[in-house]
Amino acid sequence: MAVSASQAGFARPLWQRVSHLVTSLLSLLVTLIGLLAFTFMLSHLSPVDPVQQIAGDHASEATYAQVRHDLGLDQPVLVQFWRYISHLARGDLGLSHLTNQPVSADLMRTFPATLELATCAMIFAAVFGIALALLAAWKPGSIIDNVARFVSLLGYSVPVFWLGLLGLLLFYAVLHWSAGPGQLDDIWIYTLEPKTGFVLIDSWMSGDPEMFRNAIAHLWLPVVILGLLAMAGITRLLRAALLEESNKEYVVLARAKGASRGRILLRHIFPNVLGTLITVIALSYATLLEGSVLTETVFAWPGVGRYMTNALFSSDVPAILGSTLLIGSCFILLNALADALTWLTDPRTR
């Protein structure tokens, strides 16, 4: 009886893990299919005629019909959707009318720049946002707490493009602390060998310290401007979660036992809000990936955001849909990763 009871107790959490994994995978699959259906619907609702873009304005009816047949637009909608999915499975996102290159090749060229900018901005936002929230929760109502609330309000209220323009005016044009728009100066931009697509790594691998310093000089200002957006969310939500947790009974008991405020905050309160922090960081990272359009445009950063902006102005439907699909997939995968990490780190969610 004891053996069977222990086996049943072991099987129950194992079944819960398997059930949670299957449910998460099914939810992820359904969400991705919804994203595919959304981008497919956008391609059909677009006022731009893809046949006319290829055949030209003065194409004959026979040429127009042939191009329409080649694109599969004369097929039923479900057949077109299946063809759309099969092309995506092969990595075929269409041909960009702006660059005359495959959209997949353009995204492979531009996405590393966006990923580098968003990752550095996320590191900046996580380090300073968490530190500022901890200090604000350590001494609520103090000057540090007021600074934390001001930074949160600033990051939420001020448009990122206005901060970018103001930063360029102050730190590039006046103080000369920043190297300006772009990833590198012209003296290095055409000599750098793009091995990984990440300018910091490539410039470091080149062995030229001046090039590496120039890459940092170009990178730090857009990182700070973009990171303020994520830092505001992290500081505000983490501070609120820490202060709410400070009123729980176990915190009162720890204070009664004589534990210091810092020890209570780091050893007792912070682990209990870790799930919230993981969710906020994941959502902020996804927001940086999708919200870097204005930052990349202001700083002439050759990423997906700037590529999408140029595609919008040129009515380049394949490039717009490919960029939307890439950023949407990143958002969905980061959400799924946040849910998985929260489930692993917080026993209350199991």
Residue pairs with C-beta under 8 A, 6 or more apart in sequence:
16 350
20 343
20 350
24 336
24 339
24 340
27 336
28 332
28 333
28 336
31 332
32 329
32 332
35 325
35 328
35 329
35 332
36 84
36 85
36 88
36 325
37 81
38 328
39 321
39 324
39 325
39 328
40 80
40 81
40 84
42 320
42 321
42 324
43 50
43 84
43 317
43 321
44 77
46 317
48 315
48 317
50 71
50 73
50 317
50 318
51 64
51 67
51 68
51 71
51 73
52 59
52 64
53 97
53 315
53 317
54 67
54 71
55 63
55 64
55 67
59 67
65 74
68 74
72 79
72 80
72 83
73 80
75 83
87 93
87 94
88 325
91 104
92 102
92 104
93 102
93 103
93 104
93 107
93 318
93 321
93 322
93 325
94 102
94 103
94 318
94 321
94 322
95 101
95 102
95 103
95 318
96 102
96 103
96 106
96 311
96 316
96 318
96 319
97 314
97 315
97 316
97 317
97 318
97 319
98 310
98 311
98 314
98 316
98 319
99 106
99 319
103 318
103 319
103 322
104 322
106 307
106 319
106 322
107 304
107 307
107 322
107 323
107 326
108 197
109 197
110 302
110 303
110 304
110 306
110 307
111 197
111 303
111 304
111 326
112 196
112 197
112 198
113 183
113 197
113 198
113 199
113 296
113 301
113 302
113 303
113 304
114 289
114 292
114 296
114 301
114 303
114 304
114 305
115 198
115 289
116 198
116 199
116 200
116 219
117 219
117 222
117 223
117 226
117 288
117 292
117 295
117 296
117 301
117 303
118 226
118 285
118 288
118 289
118 292
119 285
120 200
120 219
120 223
120 227
121 222
121 223
121 224
121 226
121 227
121 230
121 288
122 227
122 230
122 281
122 284
122 285
122 288
124 223
124 224
124 227
124 231
125 227
125 228
125 229
125 230
125 231
125 234
125 284
125 288
126 230
126 234
126 281
128 227
128 231
129 230
129 231
129 232
129 233
129 234
129 235
129 238
130 234
130 238
130 277
132 144
132 147
132 148
132 151
132 231
132 235
132 239
133 148
133 234
133 235
133 238
133 239
133 242
134 238
134 242
134 265
134 266
134 270
135 144
135 145
135 148
136 142
136 144
136 145
136 147
136 148
136 149
136 235
136 239
136 242
137 238
137 239
137 242
137 243
137 246
137 265
137 269
138 144
138 261
138 262
138 265
139 145
140 243
145 239
148 235
148 236
148 239
149 236
149 239
151 228
151 231
151 232
151 235
152 232
152 233
152 235
152 236
152 239
153 232
154 228
154 232
155 228
155 229
155 230
155 231
155 232
155 233
155 235
156 232
156 233
156 236
159 294
160 225
160 226
160 228
160 229
160 291
160 294
160 295
161 294
161 295
161 297
161 298
163 225
163 228
164 222
164 225
164 294
164 295
164 298
164 299
165 298
167 178
167 221
167 224
167 225
168 178
168 180
168 181
168 221
168 298
168 299
171 177
171 178
171 221
172 178
172 179
172 180
172 221
177 221
178 217
178 218
178 220
178 221
179 185
179 214
179 217
179 218
180 218
181 218
181 298
181 299
181 300
181 301
182 189
182 218
182 299
182 300
182 301
182 302
183 189
183 199
183 215
183 218
183 219
183 301
183 302
184 192
184 199
184 203
184 211
184 214
184 215
184 218
185 214
185 218
188 203
188 208
188 211
188 214
192 199
192 202
192 203
192 206
192 211
193 202
193 206
194 202
195 201
195 202
195 205
196 202
196 205
199 215
199 218
199 219
200 212
200 215
200 216
200 219
203 211
203 212
203 214
203 215
204 212
206 212
221 299
222 295
222 296
222 298
222 299
222 301
225 295
226 288
226 291
226 292
226 295
227 288
229 284
229 287
229 288
229 291
230 284
230 285
230 287
230 288
233 280
233 283
233 284
233 287
234 277
234 280
234 281
234 284
237 276
237 280
238 273
238 276
238 277
238 280
241 273
241 276
241 277
242 265
242 269
242 270
242 273
245 251
245 269
245 272
245 273
246 269
250 268
251 264
251 268
251 269
254 263
254 264
254 268
255 264
259 268
274 345
274 346
275 342
275 345
275 346
275 348
275 349
278 338
278 341
278 342
278 345
279 338
279 342
281 338
282 334
282 335
282 337
282 338
282 341
283 334
283 335
283 338
285 334
286 330
286 331
286 334
286 335
289 327
289 330
289 331
289 334
290 327
290 328
290 330
290 331
292 301
292 303
292 304
292 305
293 305
293 306
293 308
293 309
294 305
295 301
295 305
296 302
296 303
296 304
296 305
296 306
296 309
297 305
297 306
297 309
300 306
304 323
304 326
304 327
307 319
307 323
308 319
308 320
308 323
308 324
310 316
311 319
311 320
311 323
312 320
342 349
343 349
343 350
